[in-house]
Amino acid sequence: MERMMSAMEVRPSGDIDRDFAAMMIPHHQGAIDMALAELRYGKNEQLRRIAQEIIVEQQQEIAAMKLALGEPPPPSAAAPTQAGPAAITESAPGTPSASPTHHHSH
C-alpha cells in the first residue's frame, strides 16, 4: 500500500493525460498486488474469483494506458495470470509456477 501511495505522488507535468496515467498505473498495480496476495493466502472462493478478475482487468488497463501514451506495454503484463493455467499443465513437479522465465543470467 505504501509503495502504491508513494508512486501515485506525481508532480504535475502540465500534460493531464500523462499525469493521469502516471497516477493510475501504480494504483492499478497496487490492486494487482493486493489481488495476488488474496490468491496466495485467501480461502474465500468468491473473493479469489474476484481477485483473478481484478488481475486480468487491471493489467489490461495498464497496457491500454501505456499504449495510449505511446509506451510499450510492460513485458510481464501476462505473467501473473498465465502462471495459473500454465502451472497446472506445463510446469514440472517442484517447479515454482510464479517464477518469471524472462530473468536469465548473461
C-alpha positions as CSV (number, residue, x, y, z in Angstrom):
1,M,0.0,0.0,0.0
2,E,2.8,2.4,0.9
3,R,4.6,1.7,-2.4
4,M,1.4,2.4,-4.3
5,M,0.7,5.6,-2.5
6,S,4.2,7.0,-2.9
7,A,4.2,6.0,-6.6
8,M,0.9,7.9,-7.1
9,E,2.5,11.1,-5.8
10,V,3.2,12.7,-9.2
11,R,4.4,16.2,-9.7
12,P,2.0,17.7,-12.3
13,S,3.7,18.0,-15.7
14,G,1.1,20.1,-17.4
15,D,0.1,17.1,-19.6
16,I,-3.1,15.9,-17.9
17,D,-3.2,12.7,-19.9
18,R,0.4,11.7,-18.9
19,D,-0.3,12.7,-15.3
20,F,-3.5,10.7,-15.2
21,A,-1.7,7.6,-16.5
22,A,1.3,8.2,-14.1
23,M,-1.1,8.1,-11.2
24,M,-3.4,5.4,-12.4
25,I,-0.8,2.8,-13.3
26,P,0.7,2.5,-9.8
27,H,-2.9,2.5,-8.5
28,H,-3.8,-0.4,-10.8
29,Q,-0.5,-2.2,-9.9
30,G,-1.5,-1.8,-6.2
31,A,-4.8,-3.5,-6.9
32,I,-2.9,-6.3,-8.8
33,D,-0.5,-6.8,-5.8
34,M,-3.5,-7.0,-3.4
35,A,-5.3,-9.5,-5.6
36,L,-2.1,-11.6,-5.9
37,A,-1.9,-11.7,-2.1
38,E,-5.6,-12.8,-1.9
39,L,-4.8,-15.6,-4.4
40,R,-1.8,-16.8,-2.4
41,Y,-3.3,-16.7,1.0
42,G,-7.1,-16.2,0.8
43,K,-9.5,-19.0,1.4
44,N,-12.8,-17.4,0.3
45,E,-13.5,-18.8,-3.2
46,Q,-15.8,-15.8,-4.2
47,L,-13.0,-13.3,-3.2
48,R,-10.4,-15.4,-5.0
49,R,-12.5,-15.3,-8.2
50,I,-12.9,-11.5,-7.8
51,A,-9.1,-11.2,-7.3
52,Q,-8.5,-13.2,-10.6
53,E,-10.8,-10.8,-12.5
54,I,-9.0,-7.8,-10.9
55,I,-5.6,-9.0,-12.1
56,V,-6.8,-9.5,-15.7
57,E,-8.7,-6.2,-15.9
58,Q,-6.1,-4.1,-14.2
59,Q,-3.3,-5.5,-16.4
60,Q,-5.4,-4.8,-19.5
61,E,-6.0,-1.2,-18.3
62,I,-2.3,-0.6,-17.6
63,A,-1.3,-1.9,-21.0
64,A,-4.0,0.3,-22.7
65,M,-2.8,3.4,-20.8
66,K,0.8,2.7,-21.8
67,L,-0.3,2.1,-25.4
68,A,-2.3,5.4,-25.4
69,L,0.8,7.3,-24.3
70,G,2.9,5.5,-27.0
71,E,4.8,3.5,-24.4
72,P,5.5,-0.2,-24.7
73,P,3.3,-2.4,-22.5
74,P,5.0,-4.0,-19.5
75,P,6.8,-7.2,-20.7
76,S,5.4,-9.1,-17.7
77,A,1.8,-8.0,-18.2
78,A,0.6,-11.5,-18.7
79,A,2.8,-13.4,-16.2
80,P,0.6,-13.5,-13.1
81,T,-2.5,-14.7,-14.9
82,Q,-0.6,-17.1,-17.1
83,A,1.0,-18.7,-14.1
84,G,-2.3,-20.2,-13.1
85,P,-3.3,-22.5,-16.0
86,A,0.3,-22.8,-17.3
87,A,1.4,-24.1,-13.9
88,I,-1.2,-26.8,-13.9
89,T,-0.4,-28.0,-17.5
90,E,3.1,-27.1,-18.2
91,S,5.2,-26.9,-15.0
92,A,7.3,-29.8,-13.9
93,P,6.7,-31.1,-10.4
94,G,8.6,-28.9,-7.9
95,T,9.0,-26.1,-10.3
96,P,7.8,-22.7,-8.8
97,S,5.0,-21.6,-11.1
98,A,5.3,-17.9,-10.2
99,S,9.0,-17.6,-11.0
100,P,9.5,-15.4,-14.0
101,T,11.1,-17.1,-17.0
102,H,12.4,-13.9,-18.5
103,H,15.2,-13.4,-16.0
104,H,18.3,-15.1,-17.4
105,S,21.9,-14.5,-16.3
106,H,24.1,-13.1,-19.0
